Amino acid sequence: MSQPSRSRWFINLVLALGAVFFIGASMLPLLEGIVKDSQPAQEATPTASQTARSQSSSPLVNQAQEYELVLKQEPDNQAALKGLVEVRVRQRDFQGAIAPLEKLIALNPNEGLYHLVLGQVYAAQKNSDRANAAFDRAMQIDRKDYRPVLGKALLLQEQGKPELAKPLFEQAAALAPSPSEKEQINKLANPQPATSAPAVPQQEQK
């Protein structure tokens, strides 16, 4: 899968998962620029980006059925597998997204992006053990990618283990390629407590 195709698909999934922290808001314009400059894919089956654009006119359930029909005839059709993953995530059917993701991983065992997305899906299911395993695999494939490191740090933070999360946040910040991403990671590592509303002064009784 080409870099523009990976970027396009990952942006769609990140937005669907509501987990922009995995790529950093500062990276979105860059990734969108890569997608914009890319040539449209010449594929008979609908792509993930086409699926996202057609949501207003085509119910997600129909899109899922279309991808499933393609996969019955072509089980290894990666465009259909990616499309089905995205539809399942948008349906919040995280369990249903796992099988096509695992198929993509079987077809592309050294593609760290699929392991990263699988970790996000497991994190959305609150399945920390499997999320960590997926992030670990993504880290093994690309030791310079800060996103799986950040994913593990955020999981530990959510579990109330800040002392274990701290070195991972530091590692993710060191790997992040831009100052703005480093700053965002540091903010995630040190969340500001919610400020309480000031107390309303009581009127003195006369």
Secondary structure, 3 states (H helix, E strand, C coil): CCHHHHHHHHHHHHHHHCCHHHCCHHHHHHHHHHHHHCCCCCCCCCCHHHHHHCCCCCCHHHHHHHHHHHHHHCCCCHHHHHHHHHHHHHCCCHHHHHHHHHHHHHHCCCCHHHHHHHHHHHHHCCCHHHHHHHHHHHHHHCCCCHHHHHHHHHHHHHCCCHHHHHHHHHHHHHHCCCHHHHHHHHHHHCCCCCCCCCCCCCCCCC
